[in-house]
Amino acid sequence: MERVILPSTLGTLTVGLLLPIVVLCTFTYLTTLLRYHLAVRNASNGKGNSKNPPLLPYFIPVLGSTIAFSNQTVGTFWTWLRTQAERYHQDAFSIVLAGKRTHFIFSEDGISSLFKSRQLSRAGLDRQLGVNVLGMSKEDSFKAFPDRADEKTSTERLHSEYLLSSTGVHALTEKFIETLLAQLGSDEGLASGVEGNLYEWLWQRVFRASTTALAGSKLLEMYPDFDVDYRVWEDNMLDMLFGTPRLFARQAYRARDACVEKLERWLETGYQHTEEEEGEDPDWTPSFGARVMRKRHDLYKQRDLSIHGQAGWDLIFLAGILSNATPATGWLLLHILSPTSASDFRPRIMQELQSCKRTDGSIDIPALTRLPLVNSAFHEVLRLYVDLLLVRRVESSGAIGPHYVRQSEQVMAPTWMTHRNPAFFDRPDIFDPERFLTSDPETGKLRYRATGLGSKYFPFGGGHYMCPGRMFAKQEVLGTIAVLLLNFDITFAGFVKRTKTGWESVGTEDFPTIKNGFAGNQVVGIEGDMRVHIKRRPPRSL
């Protein structure tokens, strides 16, 4: 006889299942809430283990504050954390993040100590990135990101010589500018003028110029659609890093696998050409691009990486160069062209840019990097739009500044908390292009100053893991701005936003906002765009 479960029985079963969960979550919250207030009180009174950052209360065991931290409205978690910091007079907190105690440090002393500490490491996170985001085997991830790299073969030494040196970065920037100008010059529509969405138009052109300068022309010749898969992968990097299963992120993993497969074939083709060109070491080659890329490939062989692992490591290197400079260029250009900016902002920028234009129409890059307002505005973009999260694993228990941490715990330093701290910066949520301007006490001339701020401002990270591409990124952003504004008339037509049916006009006041994403996205994405008319200036005006 078939058994019938009555509605009343179902209700009883549901209550029977839910009640223990509710009791457990309530008990967890009350217990952690009590511990939190005791820790805050002891810290305020200088009693107990006051150097241990207070652990924020949570409801769900093991998961802890993972759900709140994963809020994809950028800045929401940091704004809430800042409120707690002001309310309880704290400069560090701890949360349980996916079962691991994680410390958020936003005190000046704490961040400064984090930069210098030898008891903190990023190797574990890098290996997690290698496996989850780049598709490496565990064996390759340990070879690519060892705990202690050999001094002679370390990526830090290699980048210092070929990416951070003035000679290396100058060659890279010149190739980037040359490639960007060639692209723009071949677009016949720009002679009579085209209308379109500025950032969408800009993204593809900067991507192709950067990729060509760094990796050579062969990659995009082999795979003209490489940017399509790359952009999907880039938008979902943090999903994969946090371990989102393939079932729930199929498009992201397909894009990752496609990018790595294309890079594998490009590497195999390139290695055949480099054998033919053995003995030559020019600044740039069509097969592998800049010298820094070729030297990295030598390092891959020294570490005995598989071709699949090499492709993954190339992918993240490309991302480190491409993923932040492009949106930074977009934000800066949007502010320069926006009718919501001060009326004299664009004319003053143009006056500075004109001063670094040579008689042959080319751009004096060293002079460009010294322009006061241009550089102040660039650093203001980084202050306002960088959501960088420095993550380190504690290798041995001890103090990080005034904060005590234990082995195997995590430490995070968020730029959002410091860059938008009203104690450090006046009106921190407002874009102020003059924020980093100072006056020379002797000459009275304007200059910009972004150094000497210590742990109040660190858009490129700090310490042993500072971004190796920071010098090229700056020249890439400023070079793009100069190329566009000196060679083209760009007229504002209105702001637009993306809807289910396409782009929709939103008038002249709705400046683009920050695109949703996980915390730690570095330069945040742009939600919305600016409709513009772009026309090449006649040669006589150059």
C-alpha positions in Angstrom: 0.0 0.0 0.0 1.4 3.5 -1.0 2.4 5.6 1.9 0.8 9.1 2.0 2.6 12.0 3.8 0.1 14.5 5.1 0.8 18.2 5.0 0.9 18.3 8.7 3.6 15.7 8.7 5.6 17.7 6.2 5.4 20.7 8.3 6.6 18.8 11.4 9.5 17.4 9.4 10.5 20.9 8.1 10.4 22.3 11.6 12.3 19.4 12.9 15.1 20.0 10.3 15.1 23.8 10.6 15.0 24.1 14.3 18.5 22.7 15.0 19.9 24.9 12.3 18.3 28.0 13.7 19.4 27.1 17.2 23.0 26.5 16.0 23.2 29.8 14.1 21.7 31.7 17.0 24.1 30.2 19.4 27.0 30.9 17.1 26.0 34.5 16.7 25.5 35.1 20.4 28.8 33.5 21.3 30.8 35.3 18.7 29.0 38.6 19.5 30.0 38.3 23.2 33.6 37.4 22.3 33.7 40.4 20.0 32.5 42.9 22.5 34.9 41.5 25.1 37.8 41.8 22.7 36.9 45.4 21.8 36.6 46.4 25.4 39.9 44.7 26.3 41.6 46.4 23.4 40.1 49.8 24.5 41.2 49.3 28.1 44.6 47.9 27.2 43.8 44.6 28.8 44.1 41.0 27.7 45.4 40.0 24.3 44.6 43.4 22.9 47.0 43.1 20.0 44.8 40.3 18.5 42.3 42.0 16.1 38.7 41.5 17.3 36.8 38.8 15.5 33.6 40.1 13.9 30.5 38.2 15.0 28.8 35.8 12.5 25.9 33.4 12.2 27.1 30.4 10.1 29.8 28.1 11.5 32.8 27.6 9.1 31.5 30.0 6.5 31.6 32.9 9.0 31.5 36.2 7.2 32.1 34.8 3.7 28.7 35.8 2.4 28.9 39.4 3.6 32.5 39.6 2.2 31.4 38.3 -1.2 28.9 41.1 -1.7 29.6 42.2 -5.3 28.5 45.8 -4.9 32.0 47.2 -4.8 32.7 49.1 -1.6 29.7 47.9 0.4 31.7 45.6 2.7 34.5 48.2 3.1 32.0 51.0 3.9 30.4 48.8 6.6 33.8 47.8 8.0 34.8 51.5 8.2 31.6 52.2 10.2 32.5 49.5 12.6 36.1 50.8 12.9 34.9 54.3 13.7 32.2 53.1 16.1 34.6 50.9 18.1 37.8 52.8 17.5 39.6 49.9 15.9 42.2 49.8 13.1 42.0 46.1 12.4 39.4 43.4 12.4 39.3 39.6 11.9 36.6 37.6 10.1 36.2 33.9 9.5 36.4 33.6 5.7 35.6 30.1 4.4 36.8 28.5 7.6 40.1 30.5 7.9 40.7 33.3 10.3 41.5 36.4 8.2 42.7 39.7 9.5 41.9 43.0 7.8 44.6 45.5 8.7 44.1 49.2 7.8 46.3 51.0 10.3 49.3 52.8 9.0 51.7 50.9 11.2 50.1 47.6 10.4 50.3 48.1 6.6 53.8 49.4 6.7 54.9 46.4 8.7 53.0 44.1 6.3 55.1 45.5 3.4 58.3 44.8 5.2 57.5 41.5 7.0 59.3 38.3 6.1 56.9 36.2 8.0 54.2 36.7 5.4 54.0 34.9 2.1 51.9 35.0 -1.1 53.1 31.7 -2.5 50.0 29.8 -1.3 47.6 32.2 -2.9 49.6 32.3 -6.1 49.5 28.5 -6.4 45.8 28.6 -5.8 45.5 31.1 -8.6 47.7 28.9 -10.8 45.4 25.9 -10.4 42.0 27.6 -10.3 42.4 30.6 -12.6 45.2 29.5 -14.9 44.4 25.8 -15.2 47.8 24.7 -14.1 48.6 21.3 -12.6 49.6 21.3 -8.9 53.1 20.3 -10.0 53.4 23.3 -12.3 51.9 25.7 -9.8 54.7 24.8 -7.3 57.3 25.3 -10.0 55.9 28.6 -11.1 55.3 29.9 -7.6 57.9 28.3 -5.3 58.2 29.3 -1.6 61.7 30.7 -2.2 62.9 31.3 -5.7 66.5 31.0 -6.7 68.0 34.5 -6.6 69.4 34.1 -10.1 66.2 32.9 -11.7 63.6 34.8 -9.7 60.9 36.7 -11.5 61.6 39.7 -9.3 65.1 40.0 -10.6 64.0 39.4 -14.1 61.3 42.1 -14.0 63.7 44.5 -12.3 66.1 44.2 -15.2 63.8 44.0 -18.2 60.5 45.6 -17.1 61.3 48.2 -14.4 64.5 49.6 -16.0 64.2 52.9 -17.9 65.6 51.2 -21.1 63.1 48.2 -20.9 60.0 50.3 -20.1 60.9 52.9 -22.7 61.2 50.3 -25.5 57.9 48.7 -24.5 56.1 52.1 -24.4 57.4 53.1 -27.8 56.2 49.9 -29.3 52.8 50.3 -27.7 52.4 53.9 -29.0 53.6 52.9 -32.5 51.0 50.0 -32.6 48.2 52.2 -31.2 48.9 54.9 -33.8 49.0 52.3 -36.6 45.6 51.0 -35.6 44.1 54.5 -35.5 45.7 55.5 -38.7 44.3 52.5 -40.6 40.7 53.3 -39.5 39.4 55.3 -42.5 36.2 56.2 -40.7 38.0 58.5 -38.3 38.8 60.9 -41.2 35.2 61.9 -41.5 34.4 61.0 -37.9 32.6 58.2 -36.1 30.2 58.1 -33.2 30.2 55.4 -30.5 30.7 54.4 -26.9 34.0 55.7 -25.8 35.2 52.9 -23.4 34.0 50.1 -25.6 35.8 51.7 -28.6 38.9 52.3 -26.5 39.1 48.9 -24.8 39.7 46.8 -27.9 42.3 49.2 -29.4 44.3 49.5 -26.2 44.1 45.7 -25.7 45.5 45.0 -29.2 48.3 47.6 -28.8 49.3 46.3 -25.4 49.2 42.7 -26.4 51.3 43.3 -29.5 53.8 45.4 -27.6 54.2 42.8 -24.9 53.7 39.5 -26.7 54.4 40.3 -30.4 52.2 40.5 -33.4 52.0 36.7 -34.0 49.5 35.9 -31.2 46.7 38.2 -32.6 47.5 37.1 -36.2 47.0 33.5 -35.2 43.9 34.4 -33.0 42.2 37.7 -34.0 39.4 36.8 -31.5 41.7 36.2 -28.6 40.2 39.3 -26.9 36.8 37.7 -26.8 37.8 34.8 -24.6 40.2 36.9 -22.7 37.6 39.4 -21.6 35.2 36.7 -20.3 38.1 35.1 -18.4 39.2 38.4 -17.0 35.7 39.3 -15.8 35.4 36.0 -13.9 39.0 35.6 -12.5 37.9 36.1 -8.8 35.0 33.6 -9.2 37.5 31.0 -10.2 40.1 32.0 -7.6 37.5 31.5 -4.8 36.8 28.0 -6.2 33.4 28.5 -7.8 32.6 25.0 -9.3 32.7 24.6 -13.1 29.0 23.7 -13.0 28.2 27.3 -11.9 30.7 29.1 -14.1 30.9 27.1 -17.3 31.4 30.1 -19.5 34.3 31.3 -17.4 36.1 28.0 -17.4 35.5 27.5 -21.1 37.1 31.0 -21.7 40.0 30.1 -19.5 40.7 26.8 -21.3 40.4 28.5 -24.7 42.9 31.2 -23.7 45.4 28.7 -22.4 45.0 26.4 -25.4 45.6 29.4 -27.8 48.7 30.5 -25.8 50.0 26.9 -25.9 49.9 26.8 -29.7 51.4 30.3 -29.9 54.2 29.3 -27.6 55.0 26.1 -29.7 55.0 28.2 -32.9 57.2 30.9 -31.3 59.7 28.4 -29.9 60.3 27.2 -33.5 61.1 30.7 -34.6 63.3 31.5 -31.7 65.5 28.5 -32.5 66.0 29.9 -36.0 66.8 33.4 -34.6 69.2 32.1 -31.9 71.9 34.6 -31.0 69.7 37.7 -31.7 68.2 39.7 -28.8 66.4 42.7 -30.2 64.0 44.9 -28.1 61.0 43.3 -29.9 60.2 40.4 -32.2 57.0 39.5 -34.0 57.0 36.0 -32.4 57.4 36.8 -28.7 57.3 40.6 -28.5 59.3 42.4 -25.7 62.5 41.2 -24.3 60.9 40.7 -20.9 58.6 38.1 -22.4 61.4 36.2 -24.0 63.4 36.2 -20.7 60.4 34.9 -18.9 60.2 32.0 -21.4 63.8 31.2 -20.5 62.8 31.1 -16.9 59.9 28.7 -17.7 62.4 26.3 -19.2 64.7 26.6 -16.2 61.8 25.6 -13.9 60.8 22.7 -16.2 57.3 24.0 -16.6 55.0 22.0 -19.0 53.8 23.9 -22.1 50.4 24.0 -20.5 51.8 25.6 -17.3 53.8 28.1 -19.4 50.7 29.2 -21.2 48.9 29.7 -17.9 51.8 31.8 -16.6 51.8 33.9 -19.7 48.1 34.5 -19.3 48.4 36.0 -15.9 51.4 38.1 -17.0 49.3 39.5 -19.8 46.5 40.2 -17.3 48.9 42.0 -15.0 49.9 44.3 -17.8 46.5 44.7 -19.5 43.7 44.4 -16.9 44.4 47.5 -14.9 45.8 50.0 -17.4 42.8 49.8 -19.7 40.1 50.7 -17.1 42.4 53.3 -15.6 42.7 54.9 -19.0 38.9 54.8 -19.4 38.2 56.5 -16.0 40.8 59.2 -16.7 39.5 59.9 -20.2 35.9 59.9 -19.0 36.7 62.5 -16.3 38.6 64.7 -18.8 35.8 64.7 -21.3 32.8 64.8 -18.9 30.6 67.9 -18.7 30.3 67.2 -15.0 34.0 68.0 -14.5 35.3 71.6 -13.8 35.1 73.7 -17.0 38.8 74.4 -17.0 39.9 70.9 -16.4 40.1 69.7 -20.0 41.7 73.0 -21.3 44.4 72.8 -18.7 45.1 69.1 -19.5 45.4 70.0 -23.2 47.8 72.8 -22.5 50.1 70.4 -20.6 49.8 67.8 -23.3 50.7 70.3 -26.0 54.0 71.0 -24.2 55.2 67.4 -24.6 54.5 67.2 -28.3 57.7 67.2 -30.4 58.0 69.2 -33.7 57.5 66.0 -35.7 54.2 65.3 -33.9 55.6 62.5 -31.7 55.2 62.5 -27.9 58.0 63.0 -25.5 57.2 60.3 -23.0 59.6 61.3 -20.3 58.2 64.8 -20.4 54.7 63.4 -20.3 55.4 61.5 -17.1 56.4 64.8 -15.4 53.3 66.9 -16.3 51.8 68.1 -12.9 48.0 68.1 -13.5 48.1 65.1 -15.9 50.0 63.0 -13.3 47.9 64.3 -10.4 44.7 63.3 -12.2 46.2 59.9 -13.0 47.1 59.2 -9.3 43.6 60.4 -8.3 42.1 57.8 -10.6 44.2 55.1 -8.9 43.2 56.4 -5.4 39.5 56.5 -6.2 39.1 53.5 -8.5 41.6 50.9 -7.2 40.1 48.2 -5.0 43.3 46.3 -4.4 43.4 43.6 -1.7 46.9 42.6 -0.5 46.6 39.0 0.7 49.3 37.2 2.6 49.6 33.9 4.5 51.1 34.0 7.9 54.1 31.6 7.9 55.1 32.1 11.5 53.2 33.7 14.5 54.2 37.2 15.5 53.3 40.9 15.3 52.4 42.8 12.2 52.8 46.3 13.6 50.5 46.5 16.6 48.5 43.5 15.5 49.3 39.9 16.6 48.7 37.1 14.0 49.1 33.3 14.1 50.7 30.8 11.8 48.4 29.7 8.9 46.0 32.7 9.3 45.5 35.2 6.5 46.2 38.9 6.5 44.6 41.3 4.1 45.2 45.1 3.5 42.5 46.8 1.5 43.2 50.0 -0.4 39.6 50.9 -0.3 39.8 51.4 3.5 42.9 53.7 3.3 42.4 55.5 0.0 38.9 56.6 1.1 39.8 57.3 4.7 38.6 60.9 5.5 41.5 61.1 8.0 44.0 60.7 5.1 42.2 62.4 2.3 39.7 65.3 2.3 36.4 64.5 0.6 37.6 61.0 -0.2 34.7 59.9 -2.3 35.1 62.9 -4.7 37.3 62.9 -7.8 39.7 65.8 -7.3 42.3 66.0 -10.2 44.4 68.5 -8.2 44.6 66.3 -5.1 48.3 65.4 -5.7 49.4 68.9 -6.8 51.9 70.9 -4.8 53.7 74.1 -5.3 57.5 74.3 -5.5 58.5 76.5 -2.5 61.4 78.0 -4.5 59.9 78.6 -8.0 56.2 78.6 -7.2 55.6 76.2 -10.1 53.1 73.4 -9.8 54.3 69.8 -9.5 52.7 66.6 -8.4 53.6 64.5 -5.5 52.4 60.9 -4.9 55.3 59.7 -2.8 55.8 60.1 0.9 52.3 58.9 1.7 53.5 55.6 3.0 50.7 53.1 3.7 48.0 55.7 3.1 48.3 55.2 -0.7 49.5 52.0 -2.3 47.7 51.4 -5.6 50.5 49.1 -6.9 50.8 47.2 -3.7 54.0 47.3 -1.6 57.0 45.5 -0.3 58.4 42.4 -2.1 55.3 42.0 -4.2 54.8 45.5 -5.7 53.4 45.4 -9.2 56.3 45.0 -11.6 54.4 46.6 -14.5 53.7 49.9 -12.7 56.0 52.0 -14.7 54.8 50.7 -18.1 51.1 50.9 -16.9 51.6 54.6 -16.1 53.2 55.4 -19.5 50.6 53.3 -21.3 47.7 55.2 -19.7 49.3 58.7 -20.2 50.5 57.8 -23.6 47.0 56.7 -24.7 45.5 59.9 -23.3 48.1 62.0 -25.2 47.7 60.1 -28.5 43.9 60.5 -28.5 43.6 64.1 -27.3 46.4 65.5 -29.4 45.4 63.8 -32.6 41.6 63.7 -32.5 38.7 65.9 -31.8 36.5 64.1 -29.3 33.0 65.6 -28.7 30.8 64.6 -25.8 27.3 63.4 -26.9 25.8 62.0 -23.7 26.1 59.2 -21.1 24.6 55.8 -21.8 23.9 52.6 -19.8 23.5 49.0 -20.9 20.0 47.5 -20.7 18.6 44.1 -21.8 17.9 45.5 -25.2 21.1 47.4 -25.7 22.5 50.8 -24.9 20.2 53.5 -23.6 20.8 57.3 -23.3 20.7 58.6 -19.8 21.5 62.3 -20.4 24.4 64.5 -19.5 24.6 64.1 -15.7 24.7 60.3 -15.1 28.4 59.7 -15.0 29.3 56.0 -15.3 29.4 54.1 -12.1 31.5 51.2 -10.7 30.8 47.8 -12.2 29.8 45.1 -9.7 32.5 42.6 -8.7 34.2 40.8 -5.9 36.4 42.7 -3.5 40.0 42.9 -4.7 39.3 43.6 -8.4 42.2 46.1 -8.5 41.2 48.9 -11.0 37.4 48.5 -10.8 35.3 48.1 -14.0 33.2 50.8 -15.6 29.4 50.4 -15.6 27.9 52.6 -18.3 29.7 54.6 -21.0 30.0 57.9 -22.7 28.7 58.5 -26.2 31.2 60.6 -28.2 32.0 61.7 -31.7 35.6 61.1 -32.7 37.3 62.7 -35.7 40.9 62.7 -36.8 42.5 66.2 -36.9 44.0 67.2 -40.3 47.8 66.8 -40.5 48.4 70.5 -40.5 47.1 70.8 -36.9 49.7 68.3 -35.6 
